[in-house]
Amino acid sequence: QVQLVESGGDLVQVGGSLRLSCAASGIMFSINTMGWYRQAPGKRRELVATISSGGGTKVADSVKGRFTISRDDAKSTVYLQMNSLKPEDTAVYYCHSSYRIYEYWGQGTQVTVSS
């Protein structure tokens, strides 16, 4: 059974920082591309960042320079370090794994940035 379990979401003030974690089980973590997506109320889910099995990263323009994605294959965990948070970063953040045709989603963790 595949599980992606996010944690670290919280209420934070503008300019603050959070680190999200996603612990994976039931997949060969090291060969998966891992990603973070987010969905704000009334908006479509959007890509935040991805990290390939080789460590290559892609980051959305809206968070570039503020968010960093990383992975620890030994712990089967992917992280999202979020700095200089803005109100528009408020959303449910979802962890995603993909390998060929296989993809899975976590249940999401709420991040709220208050001004």
ChimeraX commands (.cxc) that place a marker at each C-alpha (Angstrom):
marker #1 position 0.00,0.00,0.00 radius 0.5
marker #1 position 1.42,3.34,-1.06 radius 0.5
marker #1 position 1.33,6.18,1.42 radius 0.5
marker #1 position 2.58,9.73,1.13 radius 0.5
marker #1 position 2.21,11.50,4.45 radius 0.5
marker #1 position 2.77,15.24,4.60 radius 0.5
marker #1 position 3.52,17.17,7.74 radius 0.5
marker #1 position 4.71,20.61,8.76 radius 0.5
marker #1 position 1.82,22.76,7.66 radius 0.5
marker #1 position 0.93,25.55,10.05 radius 0.5
marker #1 position -0.26,29.11,10.52 radius 0.5
marker #1 position 2.64,31.53,10.06 radius 0.5
marker #1 position 3.04,35.28,9.72 radius 0.5
marker #1 position 4.13,37.05,6.58 radius 0.5
marker #1 position 7.87,36.72,6.13 radius 0.5
marker #1 position 8.07,33.57,8.18 radius 0.5
marker #1 position 9.37,30.14,7.28 radius 0.5
marker #1 position 8.09,26.59,7.30 radius 0.5
marker #1 position 9.50,23.24,6.30 radius 0.5
marker #1 position 7.13,20.65,4.91 radius 0.5
marker #1 position 7.99,16.97,4.96 radius 0.5
marker #1 position 6.53,14.08,3.01 radius 0.5
marker #1 position 7.33,10.56,4.15 radius 0.5
marker #1 position 6.74,7.90,1.53 radius 0.5
marker #1 position 6.15,4.19,1.92 radius 0.5
marker #1 position 5.17,1.43,-0.46 radius 0.5
marker #1 position 7.20,2.83,-3.37 radius 0.5
marker #1 position 10.80,2.58,-4.48 radius 0.5
marker #1 position 11.40,6.12,-3.38 radius 0.5
marker #1 position 14.82,6.63,-4.93 radius 0.5
marker #1 position 13.61,6.10,-8.49 radius 0.5
marker #1 position 10.60,8.40,-8.20 radius 0.5
marker #1 position 10.36,12.01,-9.16 radius 0.5
marker #1 position 8.90,13.75,-6.14 radius 0.5
marker #1 position 6.98,16.97,-6.16 radius 0.5
marker #1 position 5.01,19.50,-4.19 radius 0.5
marker #1 position 1.81,21.01,-5.50 radius 0.5
marker #1 position -0.60,23.43,-3.88 radius 0.5
marker #1 position -4.22,24.38,-4.18 radius 0.5
marker #1 position -5.72,27.57,-2.85 radius 0.5
marker #1 position -9.47,27.95,-2.32 radius 0.5
marker #1 position -11.26,28.42,-5.63 radius 0.5
marker #1 position -8.10,27.83,-7.65 radius 0.5
marker #1 position -6.63,24.98,-9.61 radius 0.5
marker #1 position -3.90,22.80,-8.17 radius 0.5
marker #1 position -0.53,24.11,-9.29 radius 0.5
marker #1 position 3.01,22.84,-9.36 radius 0.5
marker #1 position 5.33,24.27,-6.73 radius 0.5
marker #1 position 8.51,22.25,-7.18 radius 0.5
marker #1 position 9.80,18.88,-8.30 radius 0.5
marker #1 position 12.97,16.92,-7.72 radius 0.5
marker #1 position 14.04,14.05,-9.93 radius 0.5
marker #1 position 15.63,10.80,-8.88 radius 0.5
marker #1 position 18.97,12.31,-9.86 radius 0.5
marker #1 position 18.41,15.41,-7.76 radius 0.5
marker #1 position 17.52,17.84,-10.52 radius 0.5
marker #1 position 14.99,20.42,-9.40 radius 0.5
marker #1 position 12.35,22.62,-10.97 radius 0.5
marker #1 position 10.68,25.43,-9.07 radius 0.5
marker #1 position 7.69,27.55,-10.05 radius 0.5
marker #1 position 8.49,31.15,-10.88 radius 0.5
marker #1 position 6.15,32.33,-8.14 radius 0.5
marker #1 position 8.29,30.74,-5.43 radius 0.5
marker #1 position 11.73,30.84,-7.02 radius 0.5
marker #1 position 14.34,32.15,-4.62 radius 0.5
marker #1 position 12.07,31.53,-1.62 radius 0.5
marker #1 position 11.27,27.79,-1.70 radius 0.5
marker #1 position 13.73,24.90,-1.90 radius 0.5
marker #1 position 12.90,21.26,-2.54 radius 0.5
marker #1 position 15.20,18.48,-1.36 radius 0.5
marker #1 position 15.08,14.76,-0.78 radius 0.5
marker #1 position 16.62,12.18,1.52 radius 0.5
marker #1 position 16.43,8.81,-0.18 radius 0.5
marker #1 position 17.66,7.01,2.93 radius 0.5
marker #1 position 14.59,8.30,4.78 radius 0.5
marker #1 position 12.22,8.12,1.81 radius 0.5
marker #1 position 11.34,11.71,2.53 radius 0.5
marker #1 position 11.02,14.85,0.43 radius 0.5
marker #1 position 11.12,18.33,1.93 radius 0.5
marker #1 position 9.96,21.78,0.96 radius 0.5
marker #1 position 11.72,24.63,2.72 radius 0.5
marker #1 position 9.59,27.75,2.44 radius 0.5
marker #1 position 11.05,31.13,3.35 radius 0.5
marker #1 position 9.77,34.69,3.08 radius 0.5
marker #1 position 6.21,33.44,3.04 radius 0.5
marker #1 position 3.50,35.62,1.55 radius 0.5
marker #1 position -0.30,35.59,1.97 radius 0.5
marker #1 position -0.61,34.24,-1.58 radius 0.5
marker #1 position 1.29,31.13,-0.47 radius 0.5
marker #1 position -1.75,30.14,1.59 radius 0.5
marker #1 position -2.97,26.79,0.27 radius 0.5
marker #1 position -3.17,23.08,0.89 radius 0.5
marker #1 position 0.18,21.61,-0.10 radius 0.5
marker #1 position 0.23,18.14,-1.62 radius 0.5
marker #1 position 3.08,15.69,-2.02 radius 0.5
marker #1 position 3.28,13.81,-5.32 radius 0.5
marker #1 position 5.33,10.88,-6.55 radius 0.5
marker #1 position 5.71,9.69,-10.12 radius 0.5
marker #1 position 7.52,6.94,-11.96 radius 0.5
marker #1 position 6.50,6.10,-15.50 radius 0.5
marker #1 position 2.72,5.57,-15.38 radius 0.5
marker #1 position 2.59,5.31,-11.61 radius 0.5
marker #1 position 1.72,8.39,-9.63 radius 0.5
marker #1 position 0.43,8.97,-6.13 radius 0.5
marker #1 position -0.76,11.87,-4.00 radius 0.5
marker #1 position -0.67,12.63,-0.32 radius 0.5
marker #1 position -3.63,13.91,1.63 radius 0.5
marker #1 position -2.32,17.45,1.88 radius 0.5
marker #1 position -1.21,19.79,4.64 radius 0.5
marker #1 position -2.57,23.29,5.22 radius 0.5
marker #1 position -0.29,26.29,5.10 radius 0.5
marker #1 position -1.81,29.60,6.11 radius 0.5
marker #1 position 0.15,32.84,5.92 radius 0.5
marker #1 position -1.42,35.66,7.88 radius 0.5
marker #1 position -0.80,39.34,7.40 radius 0.5
marker link #1:1,2 radius 0.2
marker link #1:2,3 radius 0.2
marker link #1:3,4 radius 0.2
marker link #1:4,5 radius 0.2
marker link #1:5,6 radius 0.2
marker link #1:6,7 radius 0.2
marker link #1:7,8 radius 0.2
marker link #1:8,9 radius 0.2
marker link #1:9,10 radius 0.2
marker link #1:10,11 radius 0.2
marker link #1:11,12 radius 0.2
marker link #1:12,13 radius 0.2
marker link #1:13,14 radius 0.2
marker link #1:14,15 radius 0.2
marker link #1:15,16 radius 0.2
marker link #1:16,17 radius 0.2
marker link #1:17,18 radius 0.2
marker link #1:18,19 radius 0.2
marker link #1:19,20 radius 0.2
marker link #1:20,21 radius 0.2
marker link #1:21,22 radius 0.2
marker link #1:22,23 radius 0.2
marker link #1:23,24 radius 0.2
marker link #1:24,25 radius 0.2
marker link #1:25,26 radius 0.2
marker link #1:26,27 radius 0.2
marker link #1:27,28 radius 0.2
marker link #1:28,29 radius 0.2
marker link #1:29,30 radius 0.2
marker link #1:30,31 radius 0.2
marker link #1:31,32 radius 0.2
marker link #1:32,33 radius 0.2
marker link #1:33,34 radius 0.2
marker link #1:34,35 radius 0.2
marker link #1:35,36 radius 0.2
marker link #1:36,37 radius 0.2
marker link #1:37,38 radius 0.2
marker link #1:38,39 radius 0.2
marker link #1:39,40 radius 0.2
marker link #1:40,41 radius 0.2
marker link #1:41,42 radius 0.2
marker link #1:42,43 radius 0.2
marker link #1:43,44 radius 0.2
marker link #1:44,45 radius 0.2
marker link #1:45,46 radius 0.2
marker link #1:46,47 radius 0.2
marker link #1:47,48 radius 0.2
marker link #1:48,49 radius 0.2
marker link #1:49,50 radius 0.2
marker link #1:50,51 radius 0.2
marker link #1:51,52 radius 0.2
marker link #1:52,53 radius 0.2
marker link #1:53,54 radius 0.2
marker link #1:54,55 radius 0.2
marker link #1:55,56 radius 0.2
marker link #1:56,57 radius 0.2
marker link #1:57,58 radius 0.2
marker link #1:58,59 radius 0.2
marker link #1:59,60 radius 0.2
marker link #1:60,61 radius 0.2
marker link #1:61,62 radius 0.2
marker link #1:62,63 radius 0.2
marker link #1:63,64 radius 0.2
marker link #1:64,65 radius 0.2
marker link #1:65,66 radius 0.2
marker link #1:66,67 radius 0.2
marker link #1:67,68 radius 0.2
marker link #1:68,69 radius 0.2
marker link #1:69,70 radius 0.2
marker link #1:70,71 radius 0.2
marker link #1:71,72 radius 0.2
marker link #1:72,73 radius 0.2
marker link #1:73,74 radius 0.2
marker link #1:74,75 radius 0.2
marker link #1:75,76 radius 0.2
marker link #1:76,77 radius 0.2
marker link #1:77,78 radius 0.2
marker link #1:78,79 radius 0.2
marker link #1:79,80 radius 0.2
marker link #1:80,81 radius 0.2
marker link #1:81,82 radius 0.2
marker link #1:82,83 radius 0.2
marker link #1:83,84 radius 0.2
marker link #1:84,85 radius 0.2
marker link #1:85,86 radius 0.2
marker link #1:86,87 radius 0.2
marker link #1:87,88 radius 0.2
marker link #1:88,89 radius 0.2
marker link #1:89,90 radius 0.2
marker link #1:90,91 radius 0.2
marker link #1:91,92 radius 0.2
marker link #1:92,93 radius 0.2
marker link #1:93,94 radius 0.2
marker link #1:94,95 radius 0.2
marker link #1:95,96 radius 0.2
marker link #1:96,97 radius 0.2
marker link #1:97,98 radius 0.2
marker link #1:98,99 radius 0.2
marker link #1:99,100 radius 0.2
marker link #1:100,101 radius 0.2
marker link #1:101,102 radius 0.2
marker link #1:102,103 radius 0.2
marker link #1:103,104 radius 0.2
marker link #1:104,105 radius 0.2
marker link #1:105,106 radius 0.2
marker link #1:106,107 radius 0.2
marker link #1:107,108 radius 0.2
marker link #1:108,109 radius 0.2
marker link #1:109,110 radius 0.2
marker link #1:110,111 radius 0.2
marker link #1:111,112 radius 0.2
marker link #1:112,113 radius 0.2
marker link #1:113,114 radius 0.2
marker link #1:114,115 radius 0.2
view
